[in-house]
């Protein structure tokens, strides 16, 4: 109404009254937004699939990742980082200061009990622990200057897998499936085979604050042989027809959508719906995929499935190839928990390498023969390396100061060594690569800008590399 003395408008209620009277209107706006979300459902009533393929930020070199995780920490100076001075000065004190953090006292320099020689056109030095992988060195990009921030298994393992050694954060496999989705909607986007039960456990492959649909799907665990580690899926098809199962799932979804309209979005509930849907779809894809009888005898032998020592990790590597062939975005194979040689280095590193050497070489050969290595990124390594000084008579302590990981495949220069440790292999000293840099580079190869792959949580934007990470341009092809 107007005030006749000034001709201006005088409100009949103040702002507080306005909010009181229009509160229901805000609820209607929220409901309208939710209704729009539901309206995006397809004719069958399914909600938009969060694992649908998403465009990368730029043209990728890699489409998928296979991570070969050596849990415990392989020794760089006994595998891929040859140090002649370690042999020469065996038994002498380290000629510079050791790091302040260690798990137990260490002594003098300990030479490698393994022999090194050069292989391939690249002339890379590899110990006799890895004779099969050594034949593939011209496919490898060996990073000798790796370093991390934590000398304890739990913190170091989480830093490698999630980028943080202090907080629960989404794993790298979760970030990748969040950023890119997956190419096969009938299988999980992120699979981890025989994952460790210790040193972070499920946090190494969880989605943390990302929606649960991006978490890794574990196949068994470290205590279960890989031939018994299967994808979980609905197995009662003979007892219930697919049409009846479909009706049941549709009813559950309808009930859950009714809940959304009254309580608002619920990420946990939405992820549970997605898990039901995925389990339903996997009834067709999973059984055939996990039966390796269609692989030739030669292929199974290539991975070492015919030998007791290599068949367990060999099956993991073969399944990794089968998974990525069918569009799974991120696959992890874990050799757990065997590489922590504080003592008995020679015997145990020999046994460990025997179990993985042929399967890893077989995977590289098979992927290359099938043309899959061109767009698949392979990553090998542990949570840290080991000291060049002795622990006890025949052991090495944890060493995150300088160690080795290697990559192969899409987008990385083959047949090179990048970075360097000091003359004894303790500290990274040249072209150093932190785990944050490794993550940034991996995302770059997948066509993702690590600065832009973010998720808003608790009032701030998070990313895999947090506030760190530089792309290691020197290893890019």
N, C-alpha and C positions, 0 to 999 in steps of 0.2 A: 504494500500500500504506500501511497505518497504522502509526504508531509506538505500541506498546503502553503506553509510559510516559506519553504526553500525550494520546493519542486523536486526534492531528492527522494530516493527510495529508502524506506525504513523497514528493516527485516522484522518479521513477527516472531523470530526465534534466533538464538545465538548458535555458535558453532557446536557447542556441546549438545544442544537440542537436535541440531541437524544430524550429528553422528548417531544419536539415539534413535532417531526416526528412520535413518537409512541403513542401519546395521544389517538388516535382512537383505538389503540390496547388494552389499558387499559379498554376502554369502552366495547370492545368486550369481554374481560375477565369477566367483570361484567355481561354483557348480557348472557354469557355462564353459569355463576353461577345461574342466574335467570331462564334460560331455564332448568337447571338441577332441580330446585325446581318445575317448572311446569311439568317436565317430571315425577315427582313422583305422578302426578295425576293418578286416576284410569280411567278405560275405559269410565266412564260417564263424565269425565272432572273435577271431584271434586278434590280440593286441599287436601293435607294431613290434617287430622282432628286434630286440636290442643287439642281436648278433648278426644282423644283416650286413652285407659288405658296405663299407663306407669309403668315400674317396680319400686318398692320401693328400697331404699338403702339397706334394710335388711328385714328379715321376719317380717311382721307387726303383732300386736295383734288385732288392730282395722282396719276395712275397711272403716268406715264412722263415721260421727259425727252428733249428734243432740245437739244444743245449746239452752237451755231454759233461755232466757234473761229476767231478772226482772228489767226493766228500772226504775231508780230512786234511787235505793240503799236500799235493805231490811236491817233491823236492825239485826245484828248478835246476840246481847244480848236478842233479843225477839224471836229468831227462833231456832238456832242450837248451841249456845254458852252460856250455863247456867253459871251464875255467882252468887252464893249464897251471896257473900259479897256485891253485888249491892243491894240485898234486905236488908241486915243487916244495911248498911250505907246509906240508902235512905235519901236524904235531906242534907247530909253532903258535905263539899267541897271535890273535888278530891284531894287525898293526894300527888299528884305529878303534875308537870307542864303539861299544855295542849300544843298541837302544836301551833305554831305561826300563822298558816294559818287557818282561819275559815270564814264562810259566814256571821255570825252574832254572837253577844255575847251569851255565854252559861253560865248556872248556876251550881247548885250542882248536885250530883248524883241522877239519876232517876231510881228507880227500875222498873223491867218489870211488866206491868199489866197482863202478861200472866203466866200461871202455866206450869212448866216443870215437866216431869217425864221420867224415863228410859224405853227404848223399846228394844225388840229383845234379842237375845243371846249376842249381843255386848254391851248391856246396854247403848246405846247412849242416851243422854239427848236431848229431843225435846219438844218444847213448844206446848201448845194446839192449836196454830195456824195451825198446820199441822198434824192433826190426821191420815189422810190417808197415807201421806208420812212416818209418824212415823212407820207405820206397815211394811215399806219396808227398815228400817234402816240397816238391815243386808246385803242389796245390795249396800249400799252407802259407799263411801270413803269421809268423811267429813274433809275438810281442814279448820281448825280454824285459821291458821296463815297467811292468805293472806294479802298482802299489795301492794299498788300502789304508784304512784308518784304525783297524781294530785287530788285536793280536789274539783274541779269544774266538773259539769256534762259533759260538752263538751269534755274537755281534758281527763277526766277519761274514758269516753265512748270510745273515739278513741284509748286510750292506750289499753283498753281491747280488742277491735276489731282489731286493726292494729299494736299494739306494740309501737306506737308513740303518744305522747300527744302534739307534737309541729309541726309536718309536716304531709302532706297528704301522706299516705302510703297504699299499698295494704292490704286488710282485710285478716284475717286468713283463711276464706273460699276461697278466691282467691288464696292464697299461696298453699292451699291443693289441689285445682283442677289443679293448674299449675304443682304441683309436681307429682300428681297421675293420672290426667285425671278423667274420670268418666265411670261407668260401663254400662250406658244406653245412647246411642248416640241420642235417640229420646227425651231426656229430658235435661234440664239444669243440669250442674254439681253442682251448688251452688244455693240454693233457700232460700230466706228470706221472711217469712210470716208476714204481717202487721208490717213492720219496722217503726221505729220512724221517724218523720219528723223534729225533733229537735236535738240539741246537736251533730252536725256533719252530721245529715241527711244521704244523699247518700254516704258520705265518709266512713261510717261505713261498707258498703258492696261493695264499689267500688274496681276495680282492680288497680286504680292509674296508675303507669307506666307499670304494666304488660299489655299484650294484653287484649283488652276489652272483649274478649270471656270468660275470667276468672272472670268477675264481677258477683256479685250475681244478680239473677233474682228476683225482688221484686214482691210479690203477694199482691196487694193492698198497704195499709199503715195503720198507727195507727188509722186513723179516719174512717176506713172502717171495717164493721163486717167481720169476717173470712169467713163466708159462701158466701160473695160477692167478696172475694179476689181470683181471678182466674189467672192461667197461661195464658199469652197472646199468641195467635197462630192464624194462618190464618183461618178464619171462612167462607170463601166464596166458599167452595167446591161445594155447590149446584149451584152456579152461574158460576163457572169455574171448568172444570174437572181437576183432578190431572195431567193428561198428558199435558194439556195446561199450567198449572202453572209451570210444570217442564221445558217446552220449554222457558217460559219467564225467569225463573231463570237462565237457561243455557245461554240465550242471554245476560243477565246482567253480568254473570260471564265472558263471553267471552270479553265483552266490558271492564270490569275492568282489565282482564289480559292483554289486549292491552295497557291499561294505565300503568301497571307495566313495560312493556318493554320500555316505553319511559321515565317514571319518576322514576323508581326504586321501591323497596318495600314500602308499605304504611300500617302500622299496623292498622290505623283507618279504612281504606277501607277494608282490609282483615277481620277485625272483623265484619264489616257491612255485608260482604258476608256471614260469618259464621252465623250471626243472621238470615239472610234470610233463609239459609238452615235449621237451627234448627226450625224456625217457620213452615217451610214446613213439616218437619218430625213430629212435634208435633201434627199435625192435627189428626193423628191416635192415638197417645199415650195419649195426654192430656185430651180429653173429657171423656173418660172412667175412667181415673185415678181420676178425680175430682168429679165424681158422686159416693157418698158413699152409695147408695141404696143397694149395694151388701154386705154391712156390716150387721151382725146380730143385732137384737135388743139388745141382751146382750152386744155385743161389744160397740155399741153406748152408752148404759147406763153406761158401765165401764168407759168411758171417760167423762161422765156427759153431754152428748148431750141432755138428757131429762130434764135438769134443766136450767132455765133462767140464773142463776148466773155462771154456769160452761160451758155452751154450746159454748161460743165464743172461749175461750182458749182450751176447749176440742176438738173442731174441728181442731185447729192448731196442737195439739198433735197427733190426729188421722191421719191427713194428713202427718205429719212428718213420722209416721210409714209407710204409703202407699208409700211415696216418697223413703225412704231408701230401702224398699222392692224391688223397681224397679230400684235400682242402683244409685240413686242420692247420691253424695259424702258428701255434707255438707248441713244441713238443720237448719235454725234458726227459733224458735218460740219466738215472743216478746210480753211480757205483759207490755204495754207502755201507758203512762208515769205516774205511779201510786204509786210508793213506796217512794216518796220524802216527808216524814212526818216531816216537821219542826214544825207542830202542829197537833193536833187531831190524835195522834199516835194510840191509842187503837182502835178507830172506823175504821180508814182507813186501818191499817194493818190487822184488822180482815176481812174487806171486800175484800182486795186484796188477802189474803191467801185463802179465800173461793173460789175465782174465779179460782185459779190454783191448789189447793191441790189435789182434786180428779182427774183432768186430768193428772197431773204428775204421781200420783200413778198408774193410769190406764195405762199410757204409759209403765211404768216399768213392770207392770204385763203382759201386752200384748206382749212386746218384749221378756220377759223371756219365756213365754209360747210358742212362735213361734221359739225359739232358736236364736233370733236376738240379744239379749243382749250380747251374747258371742263374737260378733265381731263388736258391735256398741258402741261407746263411748258417754255417756251422760254427759253434763256439765250444771250445774245450778248456777246462781248467778247474781248479779248486778254489776254496775261499781265501787261501793265501799260499805262500810257499814255505820253505824251511831254511834254517840257518846253515851257513857253511861251517860253523863251529859245532863241535860235538856236544851231545848231551849223553852223559854216561860213556860207555865204550863204543856203542854202535847205534847212535840215534841223532836226530836233529830236532830242534825246537821250532815252534811256529815263527814265521817271518812274513809279516805284511809289508815290510819295507822295500822289497824288490823281489819279483818273481815272474813266472812265465804263464801266459795263456796264449792260445792260438785260435785263429779264425780261418775259415775256408769258404769259398763259394762266392755268392752274389756280391759284386761291388767291391771286393777287397783285392789288393794286389797279391797274386800268387807268387810263391817262391822267394819271399823276402823275409828278412829279420828286421824288426823295428824296435828301437829302444835298446838300452844297455844298462847292465848293472856294473858295479865296481869290479875290480880285478878278482875278487873272491866271491862275488855273487850275493852280497848282503843288501846293499842299497841300490835302488834305481837311481841312475845318475845322468842319463842322457835320453831325450825324447820320452820323458816319463808319462805314463798313462794311468790316471786314477780310475777307479771303478766308475765314477761319475762320467768321465770322458768316454769310457767304454759304452755306457748306456746311451749317451748322447749320440755316439757314432752308430750304434745298432739301430736306434730310431731313425737316424738320417738315412741309413741304407734302406729302411722300410718306407721311405718317403714321408717321414714325420719330423717336423721341427720340434725338437724337445722343449723349446721355449713356449711353444703354443699348445702342446698336448697337456691340457690342464683340466682339473676337476675342482669345482668349488665345494669346500667342506669347512665347517666351523668358521665361516666368515672370511676365508682366504682361498686363493687359488693354489692348488698343489700340483706338482709334477714329479715324474720319476727322478729327475736330477735335482729337484728342489731349487736351490739358488746356485747350483754348481754346473759343471760340465762344459767341456769344449770338444767339438768334433775333431777327431784325429785324422786330419786331412792327408797325412803322409802315408796312410795305409789304403786310401781309396783308389780304385782303378779308374 
